[in-house]
Amino acid sequence: MTVLEAPPLHVLRAYGLAGEPVLLPGGQGRAYRVGDAVVRHGDDAAVDAWLARVQRDVVEDGFRVARPLPARDWRCDDGWTVDGWSAWGWLPGVHRTTGADWPAGVEVARRFTAALARVPRPSFTDTRADVFADADRIAWGELAVPGVGDAAELVAELVGQARPDHAPRQVVHGDIAGNLLWADGLPPAVIDLSPSWRPAGLAPAQVVVDAVLWYGADASLADELDGPDPASLVARALAFRLAIHALMEAGHADVLRWDPAQVERDLARVRPLVERLRSGF
């Protein structure tokens, strides 16, 4: 992971912040806490400004959300970003890699998705060109599965198993499980919105997959899902994660380091989910 230098003084001043920036863990080396704010560097100022407008307007309902801080600087022409940096209110809480209340996490995904239901489709969901966007398209049958290998074979099986989904599309957060902050006495906080344009049911299904894959949840967490075809959504959510491995193995993801051992660990962890899917869920 490459760590970015702390935001410069003129960025802090643009948001009315003062103090020593402290690098935050889990922010991909791009996020710093400054007092009661988090200052984060993004790859696309237009996307960051869109995220700011969306999260400014989200109505909290059983979850907390970080609110953006407006920028006041001549370098800022969108009201939200300065030289690639954006600023957000800091929320108390911690990431829980074990022992999290994952049924509550599934419910938060459901509620947060409902809060995004009226957000118009952002144009950048069609033009994104990175490993995560490609993995999403593979999971939905819009891009061919690359290469060969255990991950690619399982991705092809999962995509073939999923039924066509004609549910309405909307903005969904594609990475909620890894972006929840838990705090005693407070609702979970949802951070770092990672938008895609998919059916609403995908967000809770992705929480199930990610919680089983990385956070020690049991495959029975899938029983928390509802809707007409949760099995197909779980299949696509799992195909998305494994397609990232397949892309890296096939050499299509130069920005990430492929780790064969991690692939084997992930395949072992999701075996119970795969067996549920194969046996009719």
HUKASUL-V557238 format. One record per residue. N is the residue number from 0. RES is the residue in one letter. SS is DSSP state (helix for helix, strand for strand, loop for the rest). BURIAL is I if it has 24 or more other ideal C-beta (glycine too) atoms within 12 Angstrom, else O. D_LAST is the distance of its C-alpha to the last C-alpha in whole Angstrom. Layout:
# HUKASUL-V557238
N;RES;SS;BURIAL;D_LAST  N;RES;SS;BURIAL;D_LAST
This chain:
# HUKASUL-V557238
0;M;loop;O;37  1;T;loop;O;41  2;V;loop;O;42  3;L;loop;I;44  4;E;loop;O;47  5;A;loop;I;47  6;P;loop;I;48  7;P;loop;O;52  8;L;helix;O;54  9;H;helix;O;54  10;V;helix;I;51  11;L;helix;I;51  12;R;helix;O;54  13;A;helix;I;52  14;Y;loop;I;50  15;G;loop;O;52  16;L;loop;I;51  17;A;loop;O;53  18;G;loop;O;52  19;E;loop;O;51  20;P;loop;I;48  21;V;strand;O;45  22;L;strand;I;42  23;L;loop;I;39  24;P;loop;O;36  25;G;loop;I;33  26;G;loop;I;35  27;Q;loop;I;35  28;G;loop;O;39  29;R;loop;I;40  30;A;strand;I;39  31;Y;strand;I;42  32;R;strand;I;43  33;V;strand;I;46  34;G;loop;O;47  35;D;loop;O;45  36;A;strand;I;43  37;V;strand;I;41  38;V;strand;I;43  39;R;strand;I;40  40;H;strand;I;41  41;G;loop;I;39  42;D;loop;O;39  43;D;loop;O;40  44;A;helix;I;42  45;A;helix;O;41  46;V;helix;I;37  47;D;helix;I;38  48;A;helix;I;40  49;W;helix;I;38  50;L;helix;I;35  51;A;helix;I;38  52;R;helix;I;39  53;V;helix;I;35  54;Q;helix;I;35  55;R;helix;O;38  56;D;helix;O;37  57;V;loop;I;34  58;V;loop;O;34  59;E;loop;O;32  60;D;loop;O;30  61;G;loop;O;29  62;F;loop;I;29  63;R;strand;I;32  64;V;strand;I;33  65;A;loop;I;36  66;R;loop;I;39  67;P;strand;I;41  68;L;loop;I;44  69;P;loop;I;47  70;A;loop;I;49  71;R;loop;O;53  72;D;loop;I;54  73;W;loop;O;56  74;R;loop;O;53  75;C;loop;I;51  76;D;loop;O;50  77;D;loop;I;47  78;G;loop;I;47  79;W;loop;I;45  80;T;loop;I;45  81;V;strand;I;48  82;D;loop;I;48  83;G;loop;I;44  84;W;strand;I;44  85;S;strand;I;42  86;A;strand;I;43  87;W;strand;I;40  88;G;strand;I;41  89;W;loop;I;40  90;L;loop;I;37  91;P;loop;O;37  92;G;loop;I;34  93;V;strand;O;32  94;H;loop;I;29  95;R;loop;I;27  96;T;loop;O;26  97;T;loop;O;25  98;G;loop;O;25  99;A;loop;I;24  100;D;loop;O;22  101;W;helix;I;19  102;P;helix;O;18  103;A;helix;I;21  104;G;helix;I;21  105;V;helix;I;18  106;E;helix;I;20  107;V;helix;I;23  108;A;helix;I;21  109;R;helix;I;20  110;R;helix;I;24  111;F;helix;I;25  112;T;helix;I;24  113;A;helix;I;25  114;A;helix;I;28  115;L;loop;I;28  116;A;loop;O;28  117;R;loop;O;31  118;V;loop;I;32  119;P;loop;O;33  120;R;loop;O;32  121;P;loop;I;34  122;S;loop;O;35  123;F;helix;I;34  124;T;helix;I;31  125;D;helix;O;32  126;T;helix;O;34  127;R;loop;O;33  128;A;loop;O;33  129;D;loop;O;32  130;V;helix;I;29  131;F;helix;I;26  132;A;helix;I;27  133;D;helix;I;27  134;A;helix;I;23  135;D;helix;I;22  136;R;helix;I;24  137;I;helix;I;22  138;A;helix;I;19  139;W;loop;I;19  140;G;loop;I;21  141;E;loop;O;24  142;L;loop;O;26  143;A;loop;O;25  144;V;loop;I;24  145;P;loop;I;27  146;G;loop;O;28  147;V;loop;O;26  148;G;loop;I;25  149;D;helix;O;22  150;A;helix;I;21  151;A;helix;I;22  152;E;helix;I;20  153;L;helix;I;16  154;V;helix;I;17  155;A;helix;I;18  156;E;helix;O;15  157;L;helix;I;13  158;V;helix;I;15  159;G;helix;O;15  160;Q;helix;I;12  161;A;loop;I;12  162;R;loop;O;13  163;P;loop;O;17  164;D;loop;I;17  165;H;loop;O;20  166;A;loop;O;20  167;P;loop;O;23  168;R;strand;I;24  169;Q;strand;I;26  170;V;strand;I;26  171;V;strand;I;24  172;H;strand;I;24  173;G;loop;I;22  174;D;loop;I;23  175;I;loop;I;23  176;A;helix;I;22  177;G;helix;I;24  178;N;helix;I;27  179;L;strand;I;27  180;L;strand;I;30  181;W;strand;I;30  182;A;loop;O;33  183;D;loop;O;34  184;G;loop;O;34  185;L;loop;O;33  186;P;loop;I;30  187;P;loop;I;28  188;A;strand;I;30  189;V;strand;I;28  190;I;loop;I;31  191;D;loop;I;31  192;L;loop;I;29  193;S;loop;I;28  194;P;strand;I;27  195;S;strand;I;25  196;W;strand;I;25  197;R;strand;I;22  198;P;strand;I;20  199;A;loop;I;20  200;G;helix;I;16  201;L;helix;I;16  202;A;helix;I;18  203;P;helix;I;16  204;A;helix;I;13  205;Q;helix;I;16  206;V;helix;I;17  207;V;helix;I;13  208;V;helix;I;14  209;D;helix;I;17  210;A;helix;I;17  211;V;helix;I;15  212;L;helix;I;17  213;W;helix;I;21  214;Y;loop;I;21  215;G;loop;O;20  216;A;loop;I;17  217;D;loop;O;14  218;A;helix;I;10  219;S;helix;O;10  220;L;helix;I;12  221;A;helix;I;9  222;D;helix;O;9  223;E;helix;I;12  224;L;loop;I;11  225;D;loop;O;12  226;G;loop;O;13  227;P;loop;O;13  228;D;loop;I;10  229;P;helix;I;9  230;A;helix;I;6  231;S;helix;I;10  232;L;helix;I;11  233;V;helix;I;10  234;A;helix;I;10  235;R;helix;I;14  236;A;helix;I;15  237;L;helix;I;14  238;A;helix;I;16  239;F;helix;I;19  240;R;helix;I;19  241;L;helix;I;19  242;A;helix;I;21  243;I;helix;I;24  244;H;helix;I;24  245;A;helix;I;24  246;L;helix;I;27  247;M;helix;I;29  248;E;helix;I;29  249;A;loop;I;30  250;G;loop;O;33  251;H;loop;I;32  252;A;loop;I;32  253;D;loop;O;36  254;V;loop;O;35  255;L;loop;O;33  256;R;loop;O;33  257;W;loop;O;31  258;D;loop;O;30  259;P;helix;O;28  260;A;helix;O;28  261;Q;helix;O;26  262;V;helix;I;24  263;E;helix;O;23  264;R;helix;O;22  265;D;helix;I;20  266;L;helix;I;18  267;A;helix;O;18  268;R;helix;I;17  269;V;loop;I;14  270;R;helix;O;13  271;P;helix;I;11  272;L;helix;I;8  273;V;helix;I;9  274;E;helix;O;8  275;R;helix;I;5  276;L;helix;I;5  277;R;helix;O;7  278;S;loop;O;6  279;G;loop;O;4  280;F;loop;I;0
